[in-house]
Amino acid sequence: MKLTQLIPFLLSFFLLSTQTYATSYILTFDNHGQDIRPQFFSDIKEQIKKLGGQITHEYTLIQGFTIDLRQEVLTPLKMKLADIEKTLGYKVYLEKDPEVHTFGNNHEH
């Protein structure tokens, strides 16, 4: 392998090994059965993106979405969500998005 081919490979390997991986969370809101204005969701999504998070799925039946977020920005996000509960009166739910298996982990073939 030529040195010019090896350098990009080693650089990408180094970047991947130092990268902090994100955890998937489900973030939902409840406004006592009332719809939440679309601008609110746009503002929340923008805040999540500023924290380095990524929206991975938007729900249609419930008011919320799934996000990928690094662990180190979880506390700042929780503080923002607590402010939303206090100021707007929305109930906020943030939980890890669990891995789901069709047959469970103990299924034998």
Secondary structure, DSSP 8 states (H G I E B T S, - for coil): --HHHHHHHHHHHHHHHH---EEEEEEEEEBTTB---HHHHHHHHHHHHHTT-EEEEE-SSSSEEEEEEEGGGHHHHHHHHHHHHHHH--EEEEEE-----SS-TT---
